[in-house]
Amino acid sequence: MTQLFQPTCVLDLRATLGEGPVWSARDHALWFVDIKQKRVHRYDPDIGSHQSFLAPSEPGFLAPKSRGGFVVGCKTGLYDFDPKTGTFTLLSHVEPGLPTNRLNDGFVDARGRLWFGSMDDDEEKPTGRLYRYDARGLKVMDDDYVITNGPAVSPDGKTLYHNDTLKKHIYAFDLDDHGDIHNKRLFAQLDATGKTGGKTGAHGEGYMDGPIVDSLGQVWVGLFFGWGVHVYAPDGTLIRKVDLPVSNVTKIAFGGRDLKTVYATTAAKGLSADDLKSQPLAGGLFSFRSDVAGQPQNEINFL
């Protein structure tokens, strides 16, 4: 049985770069991607089954649609994905003039709008952007990122969180009813004054990876090279660290019928041969129980 804040590996996938978990109440399954292996994965916790689909290029995220299926953000653009047939249909190119960029993390807000980021795949140049995509089209909302992660939105829909991974920052923005963001400010950061406990190494506390917000407005963020997940109060105070037995934790999702079963994707990327020997479950899918429920997964409503 999955225990409270006690992670166990439920799928020993050995993903190179597991990312983007989303819970589908529609089929009671967890969907996620392996960016570097160009795979979309489905995990059914009731029977422990696993399916895998080959994407047309590196998939950074997938987002469910209210009409069924998903939008998948890949290196080459946004695709409509039909799980019944396994087919991907191109919807739109996003950054055809930036061939070293790819799409990374994504999120659907309560109004059915899709938000996602791009990044430099070489992890060097600040060519990454934050986008909003809705019935009005595609719009750049923020820029000057090397690696973007997120966004995520508070339960009242008024605060949007977005990560600058290399700077080890989470930013907060005011989000209005029209989907515009204002008042960018620092919400939380790693390697600031003071210790948080848990494992640290050459990368300090690690790097802010994918964020998600629970039903109480707490921000949960995966820690790449950080051995776990940080949980921040709505005022930015660190209130908990959930430790995992692997160093590269990329993002979590809340699932199950009560939205209190947490799933965490992880990665083997960046680990040495010795690291992999000491972390044999790196790249696995982990699960643990939480005493706080997540927010229901929103669905894209304009496609």
N, C-alpha and C positions, 0 to 999 in steps of 0.2 A: 504494500500500500504506500502511495506517495505521502510523505510526512510533511508537517508544517516546517517550511524553510529548510528542508533537508533534501537537496537535489539528488536525483538518481538519473542515470542514463537510460532512456526508454528506447532509443534508436541509435545503435553504434554505426553511424553512417560514414564517419571519417571524411566529412565534408572539408574541402579546401577552404571555402569561405561561406559557411552557412549564414543566412541572413533573412530578414524580413518576415518573421512568423506572423501569420494572421489566423484567427480562429473563425471557422465557418460553422455557425449554428445550423445552417441549412442542411449540411451533411455531417455534422458533429465530427469534424476533422480539423487537423492543423495543416495549413499550407505554408510552405517556406521555399527559399531558393538556395542553391549553391552557385554563387556568382561565377567562380572560376571554372567550375565543371559544366557550366551552362545548363543547369538543371532546375526544374520546378518539381518540388516534392509534395506529396500528400501523405499524412500519417493519421491512421484511424486508431485512437486509443482504446476503443472498445474491444477490438480483436487483434490489435497490434500489427495491422497490415500496413504496407508501404508501397506507394506507386511513385514513379519518376517519369518526367516528360522532358525531352530535349528542346531547349529554347533556341531561337534563331541566332542569338548572340548573348553575351553575358547579361543575365537578368538581375537587376538590383532590388526589385520589389514586385509584389503582385497585390492588387486591390480588387475586392469583389464588387460586382455590379448587381443592382437590384433586379435586373432582368435575367440574372444567371451568368455564370462565367466570370472571368477576371480581365482586368487590364494589367499587363505586365510591362514594366519599364525596363528596357534592354539598352545595351550600348548603342544599337542602331535606331532606337526610337520606341514609341509606345505601340503595343500590340494588343489586339483582342485575342484572348485565349479561351478556347472551348475545351473543357476537360473531357467532355464526352467523346470527342474525336481526336483530341491531342493536337489540334491545329492552331497555329498562330497567324493572325491576319494583321498586317501593318495598318495602324490608324494614322500615325503622324511621325515624321522625323522631328527631332527636337533641336539638336545642335549639329547639323551636317557640316558646318564650317569649323568644328572643333573635333577633329578625328581622334585626338588622344583623350577626349572626355568620354565618360559613360554615365548613365543614370544610376543612382544609388538608392537611398531609402525613400519611402513614400508613405502616405497617410490619407485617409478619407475623413473629412469632417462631418458634423451632424447634418449639414445642409447638402451633403452628397457631392461636395467639391473634392477634387483630387489635388493633393499637394505632393511635391517630390523635389528632390535635389539632384544636381549633377556634380561631378568631381573629375579632377585630373587623374586618369588611371595610373600615371606614373607617380602620383602623390607628391608632386613638386610645385606645380604652377597654380596660382589662385584663380583658376578659370571656372570654378564651380559656382552654381547659381541655385537659388530657391525659386520654384515655379508654383503657380496656381493654375489649374486647368478646370474649366467649367463650361457652361453653355455659351459663355461669351468668348471662349477661346483660351489660348495659352498666354500667360503673362509672367514676366520675370518680376519677382517680389523682393529679392535681395541678391547680392553677389559678393565677390571677393572671398570665396572659400577655396581651399585646396581639397578638403574632404568634407562634404555635407552629411549630416545624419538627422533623421526626423522628416518632417516635424511631428509634433503631438499637440493636442489641445485640451485645455481644462474642461471639467464637466459643465461649467456654465457657458462655455463657448467664447469666453472673453479674452483668454490668454493663449497665445501660441508659443511653443517652445521649439527651438531649433539649435542643433549642435554644430560647432566648429571643432571638428575632431582633433586636428593637429594643434590648435591653440588650447585644447583641453577645456573648452568653454561650453556652457549651455546658455543660450540667449533666450530672453522672454520678449514678446511683442504684445502690444494691445491688438486685439482682433475685433473688427467691427462687423455689423450685420451684412455689409456688402462684400466681405471677404478681403478688405484692405487691412494692412498691418502698419502699426505706428509705434513709436516710443521704444526702439530697440535698446535693451539693457542687459547687463550681465546678471544671470540668475544664479549660476553655480560654476565652480571651476575645480580642477584637480591640481594637486601639488601646490596648494596654497599653504599659508602658515598653519601649522598644527597637523597632527597625525590622525588618521581615521581608523587605524588598526588593520589587521589582515596582512596578507602577503604583499610585498612590494619588491621591485627588482630594478634592473637597469632602466626601465621605463617609468620609474616612480610608481604612482598609483594607477598607471595605465592611461588610456585614451577614452574620452567619451564616445561611445558608439551609439546604437539606436536607442531613442527614448520612447516611453509610453506613459500615459497618465491613468491612474486608477480612479475608482468612483469617489474617492475622498479628495481628489486633486493632487495626490502625491505623484511625483515624477520618478519613474524607475528608468535607469539607464544602464545598458551593458557596458562593461569595462574591457576594452581590448588590451591585452597584456596586464590586466588588472585583477584577474582571478575572481570575478564575481559581478554583482549587480549593486549599484548604489540606489538608495531610495531617499528622495528629498521631499521635505514638507513644502507646502505652497509658498512659504516665505524663503525658500532656498536653503534651509537648514538640513544638513545630512542627518537622517534619523535611523538609518539601518544600512548594513552591508550584508548581503547574502553571499556567502562564499561558495564557489564551485571548485571541483578538483582539476579544472583546466584553466589555462591563463587567458585564452581569447574568447570572451563572452561578447556576443555581438548585439543581441536584442532579445526581449521577452515578449510574450503575448499571454493574455489571460483567456483561459478556455474552460471547458466543462460546462455542465448545466447551470452551475451557480457562479461561473466566471471567477472561481477561486483556485483553479488549477493553473499554475504558471508553467509555460514552456519557454525554454531558453535555447537559442541557436548558438553554436560555437564554431570555431575555425582552427584549422591546422596551419593556415598561412602564417609565414614568418617564424615558424618553429624549426629549430635545428634537429638533426637526427637524435642527439641526446635528449632534447626536449621531448621529442615524440616518444622516446623510450620511457620517460618518466611521466608522460601524460598520454597513456594509450587510448583514452577516450576523447582526445582532442578531435573536434569536428563532429562530435555526437550531438544528439538532441536530448536535452535534459528536462526534467519536470520536478516540481515541488508544489506543495500546497501553501496558500497564503491565507491570512486571517482577514484580508481586505479583498473585495471583489473588484474586477476590472470594469471598464465601460464596455457596453455592447459594441461589436464591430459594425461600423457604418459601411454603407454601400454607395457606390457611384450611381447617381440617379439621372444622368443626362446622356448616357450612351446606350 
